[in-house]
Amino acid sequence: MDKEHRKNLSRKLDHLQIAKDLADGPLSAGFEDIYLIHQAASPMSLVEIDTGLSFANKKLKVPFLINAITGGPRLSLEVNASLARVARELGIAMAVGSQRLAMADPDLETSYRIARKENPHGLLFANLGALCTPEEAVKAIEMLEADGLQLHLNLAQELAMAEGDRDFRSLLDKIALIVETVPVPVIVKEVGFGLSRETAMELWQRGVKYLDVGGCGGTNFGTIERYRQGIGGPTVFEEWGIPTAVSIAEVCSLSLPITVTASGGIRSALEAVKSLALGAHLIGIAGPTVKLLLNSSEEKLLAYFQQLISDFRSLMLLSGTGTLAELRKIPVIITGKTKDWLEQRGIMDQYRQRSSGTNKPDCR
Ligand SMILES: Cc1cc2nc3c(=O)[nH]c(=O)nc-3n(C[C@H](O)[C@H](O)[C@H](O)COP(=O)(O)O)c2cc1C
């Protein structure tokens, strides 16, 4: 094993060990600015609420995804096995962490393959950095018989890392090539700094139809890198990024037929319901799964998601929506800094019209 590979392996382990004790933030994901309307006489029964959706030709019982975390070291094998069992039990989706390590060392493939082994029929995403080659992308998909490929954009994280990439000129061309080459949907995702309208448009123009906004307010890779490198005070990367609620609106306001995953600091069913009301289709959660698994147990993680799903259904009833499609069209009240942001970006009117009842655009 060469020095570079050993370093990458130990970085993956460091990420897990740091993330298990890491607080969210310091920036907020912005959901405190979003309000939904309580429907006090909702003429519905909880059992009738339909939370199902199709994603990449598979059915999910509820719109949740255990987002990309890990793979490689021995601990990752155990983590991925647990995550896959929880995903199978609940009928939710899962992504493995970056498969870069397995590209260099086939012995590490088992730590990723375990996710498919534990959940043979589940919706499972492969994961690589967006600077990978089409050959690597195909290999990562085949390794898992994956239903989709997540390509992560992590420019801020790379810049925060002493050993990180510095040249991103080929990024968009590489993504376009991969979208053309691979046989499954390509989901381009951020890892906690958010996607803007401009980025979403650039990606759409290169054939990308699936985005994961990965906004700020949750796991902060600026902070993780500071701890990992033993840097004294906060770095610029820790207060940089687009809050998740804003990023969902930025992307969805383009009204393009893009399937949007909301992620980054989403911790409660209320934040999940607000995300869908802003236009997202699926909810990704990463940080809490690491904390619950490594500080507690697989049972506690399962219980967390069971509560989340139960609360999600209750909130759908209280907002008078029987399906996810209905939820994505309800009025949303946007206040505070999020409103200021969306106003200055010319996005606010779309939501305002929907909320005032004069128009009901489908902010995809
Ligand atoms: C320990 C850890 C490792 C991660 N590794 C990856 C990775 O390999 N690939 C990736 O795309 N995202 C990775 N992420 C980012 C998450 O998928 C997610 O985008 C980010 O943590 C924001 O979501 P959260 O606030 O719910 O944690 C990782 C997150 C954590 C906590």
The ligand as an SDF file (V2000), in Angstrom:
LIG
                    3D

 31 33  0  0  0  0  0  0  0  0999 V2000
  -18.4540   11.2060    8.0090 C   0  0  0  0  0  0  0  0  0  0  0  0
  -18.9870   11.7240    6.7040 C   0  0  0  0  0  0  0  0  0  0  0  0
  -18.4240   11.3000    5.5280 C   0  0  0  0  0  0  0  0  0  0  0  0
  -18.9240   11.7290    4.3000 C   0  0  0  0  0  0  0  0  0  0  0  0
  -18.3820   11.2490    3.1280 N   0  0  0  0  0  0  0  0  0  0  0  0
  -18.9580   11.5710    1.9510 C   0  0  0  0  0  0  0  0  0  0  0  0
  -18.5130   10.9640    0.7410 C   0  0  0  0  0  0  0  0  0  0  0  0
  -17.6360   10.1200    0.7260 O   0  0  0  0  0  0  0  0  0  0  0  0
  -19.1100   11.3470   -0.4220 N   0  0  0  0  0  0  0  0  0  0  0  0
  -20.1080   12.2800   -0.4490 C   0  0  0  0  0  0  0  0  0  0  0  0
  -20.6550   12.5830   -1.5090 O   0  0  0  0  0  0  0  0  0  0  0  0
  -20.5340   12.8720    0.6910 N   0  0  0  0  0  0  0  0  0  0  0  0
  -19.9990   12.5290    1.8750 C   0  0  0  0  0  0  0  0  0  0  0  0
  -20.4710   13.1050    3.0270 N   0  0  0  0  0  0  0  0  0  0  0  0
  -21.4230   14.2200    2.9280 C   0  0  0  0  0  0  0  0  0  0  0  0
  -22.8790   13.8000    3.1490 C   0  0  0  0  0  0  0  0  0  0  0  0
  -23.3010   12.8810    2.1700 O   0  0  0  0  0  0  0  0  0  0  0  0
  -23.8130   15.0330    3.1220 C   0  0  0  0  0  0  0  0  0  0  0  0
  -23.7950   15.6010    1.8460 O   0  0  0  0  0  0  0  0  0  0  0  0
  -23.3880   16.1090    4.1270 C   0  0  0  0  0  0  0  0  0  0  0  0
  -22.9170   15.5020    5.3070 O   0  0  0  0  0  0  0  0  0  0  0  0
  -24.5450   17.0370    4.4880 C   0  0  0  0  0  0  0  0  0  0  0  0
  -25.6160   16.3420    5.0710 O   0  0  0  0  0  0  0  0  0  0  0  0
  -25.8720   16.3050    6.6690 P   0  0  0  0  0  0  0  0  0  0  0  0
  -25.8920   17.7050    7.1450 O   0  0  0  0  0  0  0  0  0  0  0  0
  -27.1720   15.5730    6.8280 O   0  0  0  0  0  0  0  0  0  0  0  0
  -24.7380   15.5320    7.2690 O   0  0  0  0  0  0  0  0  0  0  0  0
  -20.0110   12.6530    4.2590 C   0  0  0  0  0  0  0  0  0  0  0  0
  -20.5820   13.0710    5.4660 C   0  0  0  0  0  0  0  0  0  0  0  0
  -20.1090   12.6110    6.6730 C   0  0  0  0  0  0  0  0  0  0  0  0
  -20.7830   13.0670    7.9490 C   0  0  0  0  0  0  0  0  0  0  0  0
  1  2  1  0
  2  3  1  0
  2 30  2  0
  3  4  2  0
  4  5  1  0
  4 28  1  0
  5  6  2  0
  6  7  1  0
  6 13  1  0
  7  8  2  0
  7  9  1  0
  9 10  1  0
 10 11  2  0
 10 12  1  0
 12 13  2  0
 13 14  1  0
 14 15  1  0
 14 28  1  0
 15 16  1  0
 16 17  1  0
 16 18  1  0
 18 19  1  0
 18 20  1  0
 20 21  1  0
 20 22  1  0
 22 23  1  0
 23 24  1  0
 24 25  2  0
 24 26  1  0
 24 27  1  0
 28 29  2  0
 29 30  1  0
 30 31  1  0
M  END
$$$$
